[in-house]
Amino acid sequence: MELALEPSRITAGTQLEPAHQARVLEEFYREGYAILPGVLKREEVAQLRHLADQFIDHKETAPKGYAAPVYNAMVLRCTQNLHRAFCDMLTREPFLSLAEAVLGPNAGFCGQNVIRSDKDTGISAWHVDDILEFPLPPEIPRHDARIRMPVFWFSFQIALSDITSPENGPTEVVAGSHYSGRNVSKDSAGEFEGRGPTPILCKAGDVYLFNHQLWHRGSINRSSERRYLMQNQYCRQWGIHRFSAADAVCKIDGGDLAGASPRLLKLLRRDELLPKA
Ligand SMILES: O=C(O)CCC(=O)C(=O)O
């Protein structure tokens, strides 16, 4: 199986109109997530899914440990090391322009995964990712809603299958809980200011910006359809060593990166491939 020979089908995409981008970001900052319908084309979804399946099911095609369960869902990590199509997802619009709007023009790359959940699986414990970044003492009920909570890193969660019903194992979030200053019990999210868990329903090719400080989980996939969710993760430039997986530097062959833009090479930390001045 020569996956490397399969050319990337990822398109350049398009940036959002400024007014649309402003609305999306306002929602992302306020609610902790914001949905963008219809971002990826059908062929792009099909290729990413196909590649994920190949690397998960034929373990010899990916380095050891790249495909491993988290809870009982399968996670394929460091996908930017596996195929050019995954690399191209990092500069595909509107991902990069939105990442730069949130994290600054030098935004860096800090992780890329595909989560594949079969029937009765999912990363189903409630959590915030990494650490609780802005904890509050018990006597302070929440962060003031007039503050825009800083974002050091965030994900685009990219549906590679239809997740249109609670049966399909959607991500569940407690909207606004990134303002809570508190962690969440892994067994039950309860509520934050009267709002309980909400499933994020989407079709294959839809995307949502996602603040990992939200109380969230992947609910259990109760359907017989495999559920695929890709994650493109970006961080502030100063955070690439803090937030990246240890091997987030792209290792794919320089030849496979032929024609990559300087911005993509920078994101992948392959400066040695930049054209010499
Ligand atoms: O599968 C999901 O929807 C959520 C995954 C998740 O919780 C995580 O990656 O931290």
The ligand as an ORCA input file, in Angstrom:
! r2SCAN-3c Opt
* xyz 0 1
  O     -14.409     13.303     20.787
  C     -14.783     14.416     21.136
  O     -15.788     14.928     20.693
  C     -14.031     15.187     22.180
  C     -12.631     14.758     22.290
  C     -11.981     15.289     23.527
  O     -12.597     15.442     24.527
  C     -10.581     15.652     23.508
  O      -9.880     15.444     22.496
  O     -10.115     16.202     24.526
*
